[in-house]
Amino acid sequence: MASASPTFFIFKFIVSNTPCRLCGLVSASCGVRASSHDERLLSRSTPKSNFYKKIGNSFYTLAKIWCYDLHIEENAGKHMKKTAWITGAGSGIGAAMARAFAAAGYRVALTARNTEALETVAASLPAQEDVYIKSGDVTNRTGMADAAQEIAEWGGNLTVLCNNAGLNIPKRTWAELDWASWDQVIDVNVTGALNVIAACLPIMRAQKDGVMIHTSSWAGRFHSATGGVVYGASKHALSDLSLSLNDEEGKNGIRSTALCPAEVATPLLARRPGFDTDTMAAMIQPEDMAKTAVFVAEMQAGVCLPEIVLSPVRT
C-alpha cells in the first residue's frame, strides 16, 4: 500500500465509506470521507509518504472548507434566520407582532389556545415555511416547556420571546371582587408569563443570546383605575419579572423589555366596562406595539431597554 499513487490516495481520501473526520457538524451528511487506511498511510515517515502527506494535507484543508461551505449552504435558510416565539398570537397585539416579525425576516412560532385563530394569522404571513403553529395554554407549565424545546428545534434557535398572552375581566373594582375571575387573571398574566419565561431560559442561556419582550401595560407602570385592581397588580408583577431577568440573566446574553402601553385598540380593550369603541382610532394600534417589539429585538446586543412606556397623543 505504501506504493499507492497520488491519484489513488486522493480518490480514497475523498470517497472512502467510513465516517467523516473533517467536521463535527455535518459528519452524517457531508461528502468528504477519510479511511483508517489513509490515516495510517499519512502517519508513515518515508520520503514518498511525506510527499503524499503534503498532498493529503492540502486536500484535507480544501475538503474542510468545502465541507463547511456545504453545511452553511444547506442550512442557511434554517440557521441564519432568527426565531421569534409569540404567545397570545391569535389576535390583537400578538397577531400584529407575528406579521411584523415575519416581515422583518424572522421565523415565527405562534401560540394561543384557539388553533383556528392561529391558522388565520399564519395564512396572512408571507412565507408559510417560516411559520410554526403550536397551540397551547400558557398556564400549562409542562406544555410550555415542551413547546419551547419543540420551537427551538424547528427554528434552529429561539432568539426572541414575545410574552404577550394576557387577559382582563369585567369585574375590576374591590366592590366587585370576584375570586374566580381574579384568580384567572393572576394565572394567565403572572403564572402564565412565568411559565413561558422559564421555558425559554435554558435555551437562551445555552445560546448566550436572547431577547424577551413582555406586553405589560400603563397599568403596570402607574396605578390605573380603569385597568382594574387585579389587572394592574398582575402587570406590575410582570414588569418586575422583566427587570429581574436583566439583573440576573444579562451575564448569559439575555435582555428583557417590558412594553407599557396605555390604551391599545384591541379586542381586550373593547371588554372594558362602558368602553366607547368609537375612540379606538385615536389610540395606540397593535401595529405600533409590533413595530416597537421589532425595534427592541433588533437593538445591538450590548444595549438593554428595560422598559418602554407608550401612550396616545392627547388632543
C-alpha positions in Angstrom: 0.0 0.0 0.0 3.0 2.3 0.5 3.5 2.5 -3.2 -0.1 3.8 -3.9 -0.2 6.6 -6.5 -1.2 10.1 -5.5 -4.3 9.7 -7.6 -5.3 6.6 -5.7 -4.6 8.2 -2.4 -6.7 11.3 -3.3 -9.5 9.1 -4.6 -9.5 7.0 -1.4 -9.3 10.1 0.7 -12.5 11.6 -0.9 -14.8 8.7 -1.4 -14.0 6.2 1.4 -17.1 5.0 3.1 -16.0 5.4 6.7 -17.5 8.3 8.7 -16.2 11.8 8.1 -13.5 13.1 10.4 -13.2 16.5 8.9 -16.1 18.2 10.6 -18.2 17.6 13.6 -21.3 19.4 12.5 -22.1 17.6 9.3 -20.4 14.2 9.7 -23.6 12.4 8.9 -24.3 14.2 5.6 -21.1 15.7 4.1 -19.4 14.0 1.1 -15.9 14.1 2.5 -14.6 10.7 3.8 -11.2 9.5 5.2 -10.4 5.9 6.0 -8.3 4.5 8.7 -6.0 3.0 6.0 -5.3 6.6 4.7 -4.6 7.8 8.2 -2.0 5.0 8.6 -0.5 5.9 5.2 -0.2 9.6 6.2 1.4 8.6 9.5 4.4 6.8 7.9 7.6 8.7 7.7 9.3 7.9 4.4 10.2 10.4 1.6 7.4 9.0 -0.6 4.8 9.1 2.2 5.9 12.6 3.3 5.2 13.7 -0.3 1.8 12.1 -0.1 1.3 13.7 3.3 1.8 17.2 1.8 -0.7 16.5 -0.9 -3.1 14.9 1.6 -2.8 17.9 4.0 -3.6 20.2 1.1 -6.7 18.2 0.2 -7.6 17.9 3.8 -7.7 21.7 4.1 -9.6 22.1 0.9 -12.0 19.4 2.0 -12.7 21.1 5.3 -13.5 24.3 3.6 -15.8 22.5 1.1 -17.5 20.6 3.8 -18.1 23.7 5.9 -19.4 25.7 2.9 -21.7 22.8 2.1 -23.1 22.8 5.7 -23.7 26.5 5.6 -25.4 26.4 2.2 -27.7 23.5 3.2 -28.7 25.1 6.5 -28.6 28.8 5.7 -32.4 29.1 5.4 -32.8 27.4 8.7 -30.0 28.6 10.9 -29.3 32.1 9.6 -32.8 33.3 10.4 -33.7 34.1 14.0 -36.8 32.6 15.5 -39.4 34.6 17.4 -42.0 32.9 19.6 -45.2 34.9 20.1 -47.8 33.9 22.7 -51.3 35.3 22.6 -50.7 35.3 18.8 -54.3 34.7 17.7 -55.4 38.4 17.7 -54.6 41.9 18.6 -51.1 42.8 19.6 -49.9 39.2 19.2 -51.2 38.9 15.6 -49.6 42.2 14.7 -46.3 41.1 16.2 -46.4 37.9 14.1 -46.9 40.0 10.9 -44.1 42.4 11.9 -41.5 39.8 12.8 -42.3 37.8 9.7 -41.9 40.9 7.5 -38.6 41.6 9.3 -37.3 38.1 8.1 -37.8 36.1 11.3 -39.2 32.6 11.5 -42.2 32.9 13.7 -43.8 30.4 16.1 -47.4 31.2 17.1 -49.1 30.1 20.3 -52.6 30.6 21.6 -55.5 28.5 22.8 -57.5 29.0 19.6 -55.9 26.9 16.8 -58.3 28.3 14.2 -57.3 31.9 15.0 -53.6 30.9 14.8 -54.2 29.4 11.4 -55.9 32.6 10.2 -52.9 34.6 11.3 -50.4 32.2 9.8 -52.2 32.3 6.4 -51.7 36.1 6.3 -47.9 35.8 6.7 -45.6 35.9 3.6 -43.5 32.7 3.9 -45.5 29.7 5.1 -42.4 27.6 5.5 -41.2 30.1 8.2 -44.4 29.8 10.3 -45.0 27.3 13.1 -48.3 26.8 14.9 -48.1 25.5 18.4 -51.5 25.7 20.1 -51.4 25.8 23.9 -52.3 27.4 27.2 -49.6 29.4 28.9 -51.0 28.2 32.3 -49.8 24.7 31.3 -46.3 24.7 32.6 -45.2 21.4 31.1 -46.9 22.2 27.9 -44.9 25.5 27.6 -41.6 23.8 28.4 -42.3 21.3 25.7 -43.4 23.9 23.3 -40.2 26.0 23.7 -38.0 22.9 23.0 -40.1 22.0 20.0 -39.9 25.5 18.6 -36.2 25.8 19.1 -35.6 22.5 17.3 -37.9 23.6 14.5 -36.3 27.0 14.1 -32.7 26.1 14.9 -32.8 28.7 17.7 -35.1 30.6 19.9 -33.9 34.2 19.9 -36.9 36.3 20.7 -39.8 35.7 23.0 -42.9 38.0 22.8 -44.5 37.1 26.1 -47.8 38.6 25.1 -50.6 36.4 26.4 -52.9 38.1 28.9 -56.4 39.0 29.8 -58.6 41.3 31.8 -62.1 40.9 33.2 -65.3 43.0 33.5 -65.3 42.9 37.4 -62.3 45.1 38.2 -63.0 47.0 41.4 -62.9 46.0 45.1 -66.6 46.5 45.2 -67.0 43.8 42.5 -64.5 41.3 44.0 -64.9 38.0 42.2 -62.3 35.4 43.2 -62.9 33.1 40.3 -62.2 35.7 37.6 -59.5 37.5 39.6 -57.6 34.2 40.1 -57.8 33.7 36.3 -56.1 37.0 35.7 -53.3 36.0 38.0 -53.0 32.6 36.5 -52.6 33.9 33.0 -50.9 37.3 33.4 -48.4 36.2 36.1 -48.1 32.4 36.4 -48.5 32.0 32.6 -45.8 34.6 31.9 -43.5 32.8 34.4 -44.1 29.5 32.7 -43.1 30.9 29.3 -40.1 32.7 30.7 -38.9 29.6 32.5 -39.4 27.5 29.3 -37.2 29.8 27.3 -34.4 30.4 29.8 -32.4 27.1 29.3 -32.4 27.6 25.5 -31.4 31.2 25.6 -28.7 30.5 28.2 -27.2 27.8 26.0 -27.2 30.2 23.0 -25.8 33.0 25.1 -28.3 35.1 23.3 -32.0 36.0 23.8 -34.5 38.9 23.9 -37.6 38.7 26.0 -40.3 41.3 25.2 -43.2 41.3 27.7 -46.6 43.0 27.0 -47.1 44.8 30.3 -49.2 47.9 30.5 -49.5 51.5 31.5 -51.2 49.9 34.5 -48.0 48.0 35.2 -46.1 51.3 35.5 -48.7 53.6 37.1 -51.9 53.0 39.0 -54.8 52.9 36.7 -58.4 52.7 38.0 -59.7 51.8 34.5 -57.4 48.8 34.2 -58.7 47.4 37.5 -57.2 46.2 40.7 -56.1 42.7 39.8 -55.0 43.5 36.3 -52.8 46.4 37.5 -51.3 44.2 40.1 -50.6 41.4 37.6 -48.9 43.9 35.2 -46.8 45.4 37.9 -45.6 41.9 38.7 -44.8 41.3 35.0 -42.8 44.5 34.8 -40.8 43.5 37.8 -40.2 40.0 36.4 -38.7 41.6 33.4 -36.4 43.8 35.5 -35.2 40.7 37.4 -34.3 39.0 34.1 -31.9 41.9 33.3 -30.5 41.7 36.7 -29.8 38.0 36.8 -29.5 36.8 33.2 -27.6 39.6 31.4 -24.4 37.7 32.0 -26.0 34.9 29.9 -26.6 37.3 26.9 -30.3 37.6 27.7 -32.1 41.0 27.6 -35.6 41.8 28.7 -38.0 44.6 28.0 -41.4 45.4 29.4 -43.7 47.3 27.0 -46.0 49.5 29.0 -48.7 50.9 26.6 -51.7 53.0 27.6 -54.9 52.2 25.6 -54.3 49.8 22.7 -57.1 49.2 20.2 -57.5 45.5 20.8 -60.4 43.1 21.4 -59.3 43.0 25.1 -59.7 46.8 25.5 -63.2 46.6 24.0 -64.2 44.5 27.0 -63.7 47.3 29.4 -67.0 48.2 31.1 -68.6 51.2 29.5 -65.9 51.5 26.8 -66.7 53.6 23.7 -65.4 51.7 20.7 -65.6 55.0 18.6 -62.4 56.1 20.5 -60.3 53.2 19.2 -59.0 55.0 16.1 -57.2 57.6 18.3 -55.5 55.0 20.5 -52.3 53.1 20.1 -52.7 50.5 17.4 -51.5 46.8 17.6 -49.1 47.6 14.7 -47.5 50.3 16.8 -46.7 47.7 19.5 -45.4 45.3 16.9 -43.0 47.9 15.4 -41.8 48.6 18.9 -41.2 44.9 19.6 -39.1 44.5 16.4 -37.1 47.6 17.3 -36.3 46.1 20.7 -35.4 42.8 19.1 -33.1 44.4 16.6 -31.2 46.5 19.1 -27.5 45.6 19.3 -26.6 43.0 21.9 -24.8 45.5 24.2 -27.9 47.6 24.8 -30.7 46.7 27.1 -34.1 48.5 27.1 -35.6 47.7 30.4 -38.9 49.5 29.8 -40.8 51.4 27.1 -43.8 53.4 28.0 -46.2 54.3 25.2 -49.3 56.5 25.1 -51.5 58.0 22.5 -51.1 61.8 21.9 -53.6 63.7 24.0 -55.6 66.1 21.8 
